[in-house]
């Protein structure tokens, strides 16, 4: 396990937004990383962080960052590690430029998730995909790299399915109930979400039908062979502040019992060195046996927000397999927390 005597300086792109703030919150006191540079759009650049950011999380931003000047997106950054909370359009140009300049970018943005040589890392299930950083360096001639984490709803889906891969996953149907914080700040207008469920989130369903297949796939040489299964998704927005709850139905090629599912989830751990990384939860998947769990308010902070919680396991007569609910904190495991864990993995594997 790496023991960095001197913390690695990091920059945060999109530092004033909701996910950028979550990065700042989670990195406070981190044993390996120190926030050295804050970057945001032209509207915020040149201001102090306290002037530029409307803090939307509990508590307050760290005092040592409040007076720090926010840098523009085209700044010449000095930090070797960059966390990106940029919108997809902005990320496409900025992340590529920074990787080419030698920075390692751990991105929450969607811009490069489906690029063949860019991994969508969820370290407990696909730590070996980090080897694609070497492919990037050979292909593009840079010393940096880009690693992404998944769409925030794909995270609990992939984590819940990963321990079940030995049973032969053939088909998956998912219905999401996504928290309003997933839309960023100010997010969904109150007159749309209060007393309501919005049965459409633009662009979400294609991500949920493809990203888990890439994350659950196998590294074959210099590319990822996607998991060979069919996925169907319906995405909805619900009046919950944090955490995404998904209803999952899955058909297997093998006969599988409920005990098989429970045992697979309970025994699941990531490969070395993942379990010992600072942000890794003790149990990546936590199984609840109560008939009314998991619930966002009660379960989203399990494992400091990094665990996926599953429950309500039942036979599925339509799929001919099993159905269950899975939940994860969307701005922690589904966003900033996962990017930080990805960076820890890259440090431990010598990419920084």
N, C-alpha and C positions, 0 to 999 in steps of 0.2 A: 504494500500500500504506500502510495506516494506521501511524503511528508514535506510539504513545501515550507521551508523555513521562512522565506520571504513571500508574502501573498502575491499572487498574479494580479496585475492591474487589468480591469475589465472596463469596457465601454457599454453603455446601454443605448440602443437606438429606439426612438419613440418613447423616451423616458418619462414624458409627461402624461401619457395615456394610461388607461386602466391596467393593462398588462405590464407596461413599463414600470408602473408603481409597484406591481406585485414583485417584479424582479428586484427592485430596490428593497422592499420589505424582506424578502427571503434571503437576500445577500447580506443583510446587516449582521455582522458578527460571523460571517462564513469563515471557516478555518483556512481555506485555500485562496479565496478571491477577495479583492478589494475594489469597490466601485471608484474609478478614477476619472471617468469621462461620461458626461450626460449629453445626449444628442437628441435633437427634436427638429421639427419643421421650422421654416422661416418665421412663422408667427411667434415662436418661443425663443428662438436663437438670440443670444445677447442679453437675455434676462437672467436673473438668478432663478434657481430652481423653485424657491418659494414663491416668486412672482409669476412663474410660468405655469406651474402645476396646480390644479385644483385637486387636492388630495381626496380620494373617494374611498379609501380603505380605512379600517379601524386604526386608532392611534394617530400618529403624526409621522411625517418623513424624518429620517435620521437627521439630527441637528447638524452633523458635519457636512451634509449635502445641501442644506437649505440655502446657503449663501454661494454655492458653486454656480458658475456661469454655464448656461446651456449652450452647447456648440451647434452649429448648423450641420445639415446632412452631408455637405461636401467638405467637412473639416478633415484635416490631415491627422488622423488619430494615431496615438502612440501606444495604446493598449494592445497587447498581442491577442487578447480574447474579446470578442464582441458578441453581446446578446442583442438580438433583434426582435423588437415588438412593433415593427413597421407594418402598415397596410401593404397588401400584396403588390400594388403598382409601384410604390416607392421602393420596396424591398428589391424588386427585380434589378434595378440599376445599382443601388447602393451596396447591396450584399455582394454582388459579383465584383464590383470595383474593389471592395475591401479584401475579399479573398485573393484577388489578383495582386494586391499590395502586400500580401503575406500575413494577413490576419486570419484567425480561425473564427468563423461566424457560426454561432449556435442560434438558429432562427426559429421563431414561432410563426413566421409568415408562410403563406402557401406558395409563394412564387416558384420555388425550386423543388417542391416535394416529389413531383413526378419526373424530374430529370433523372435519366437512368443511372448516372454516376453519383447522385446525391442520396444519402440514406435518410429514411424517416426513422429515427432512432427511438425506441422504447427499450432501454438497456436490458431489462429483465428478460425480454423475449427475443431480442435480435442484436445483442452487443457485437456480434461478428460483422454486422453490416458497416460498422465504423471503418472497416478496411477499405471502403470505397473512397475515403479521403486520399489514400495512396493512388487510386485510379484517377481521381481528379488532378492530383499533382503531376502525374505522368501525362495525362491528356492535355492539360491546359498550361503546363509549365510554370505553375505557381508554387509557392511554399505555404500558402494558406489553405483554406478549405471551407466548405459549407456543410453543416449537418442540420437537418430540420427535425422538429417534432411534429406530431400529427395534428390534424384537426382535433379540436377539443372533445368532440363527441366520439371520434374514432378511437381515442385512447382507452376508455373503459371497454369498448367492444373488443379491441385487439387484446387487451390484457386478460379479459375473461375467456377469450377463445384460445389463447396461447397454450394453456395447460391441456386443452382438449384436442390438440393436433394429432396425438397418437391414435385417437379414435376414428380418424378419417373424416374430416369436415367436408361435406358435400354441398350444402346449401345453408344460407343464413338469411333470416328476415329480421330487420331491425326497425323499431319505432322509437324515436327519441322524444324526450321531454326536456328541452334545453332551457337553462337559466337565462335571465335577461342580461347578466354580466357578460355572457358570451357575445353580445352585440356591441361591446365596448361602451364608452361613455360619450354622450348621454344615453345611448342605447335606444330601446324601443319606447315610443311615446306612451305616456301613462294611459291615454284614452284608448290605445290599442290593446294593452296587455292587462290592465286591471279588470277583473271579472271576465276574463277571456282566455282562450287558447288560440294562438295564431298557427294555423296548420301549413305554414310555408315559410322557409328560410332560404333566401336566394343562394344558389350554388352549393348548398350543404349536402344534398342527397348524392350527387355524383362523387363527392369526396368520401362520403361514408361507404359507398359501394366499391371504391377502388383502393383507398389508402390502407385499410386493414389487410388487404390481400398482399400489398407490397411489404408491409411490416412483418406479416406472418410468413413471408416467403423465405426461400433459401438462397444464400449467397453461392453463386455458381461462377467461379472465375472472377471476371470483372463486372458482373451484373447480377441482378436479383431475379430469380425465377419466382413469379408470384404464386401464392397459394392457389391451387386449382379448385376453386369453388365458386358458386353463384351467390351474389349478395344483392339483396333488395332493401331499400331504405325509404322511410318516411320520416321527415324531420318537422318537429313542432316547437314553438316557443311558449313557455308556460310562466306564470307569475311567481317565479322563485328567484331569489337573488343570486345564489351560487350553487353550483353542482348540476351536472347533467345526469339524468336517469334514462336508461335505455331498456326497452323490452326486447329481448333477443329470443328468437326461435331458431333452432339448429337441427339439421339432419346429418347423421353420421353414416359411414359405410359399414361400421361395426355395430354389434349389439352393445349398448351402453346402459348401465343401471344408474340410479340416482346416487348410490354409494360410490360408483366409479367417478362421477362428476365431483362429488364432495371431496373424495380422497385426492383427486388430481389438483383441485384448487388449493386444498390445505397444504399439500406437500410442495407446491410450486415455489421455487426460488430462482433467482437469476444466476447465471454462470459467474465464476470468479472473473474479475474482482468486484462485480456489481454489488453484492450484499454488503460489502464493507465501505462503500462510498458514502460520503457525509450525508447526502440527501436521500439515500435509499431507505425505504421503509423496511421494517423487520419482516412484515408479511405483505408481499405485493398484492395478493388477493385474500380478502377476508370474507368468510362465508357466514351469513346470518341465518338462523333457523326459525326466527319468529315469522309468523304469517304476514306481518305488515312491514317488513323491512327488506331492502334498505329504503331510507327516507332522506331527502336532501338535508333538512335541518339537523337531523340526528347523526348522520353518518358521513357528511362531507369532510370532516376533519380527521377521519381515521388515518392513522399513520402520518400525522402532520399534513394531511391533505394529499398524500402520495399513494395511498392504497386504493385499490378498486374493491368495492363492496358488492357482493352478489347475494341473491336470495330469491325466495318464491320459486323454487325449482319444481316444475310440473311436467308431465308428459304433454307433448304437443300433437293432437290428433291430426292436424292439418299437415304438418311437416313430417310426421312419422318419427319424430325424435323427441327433443326436450325444449322447454322454454323456461326462461328465468329473467330476473331483473339484474342490471348492473349499474353501479353509480360511481362517479369520480368527480372530484372538485375540478371544475373546468379551468380555473385560472391558476391552479397549482399543478396537479398532475397533467392537466390538459393544456398547459401553457408554460408559464415561467418556471415552475418547479421541475418540469421535465427537461427544459432546455438547460437548467443548471446541472441536473444529473447527467445529461449528455456531455456537458463540458467536463465534468469530473471524470467520466469514462475516457474522454479524449486525452486528458492530462495523464491519467493512469496508464494509458496505452502509448504514451510518448509522442502524441501528435502536437503537443504544445511544448 
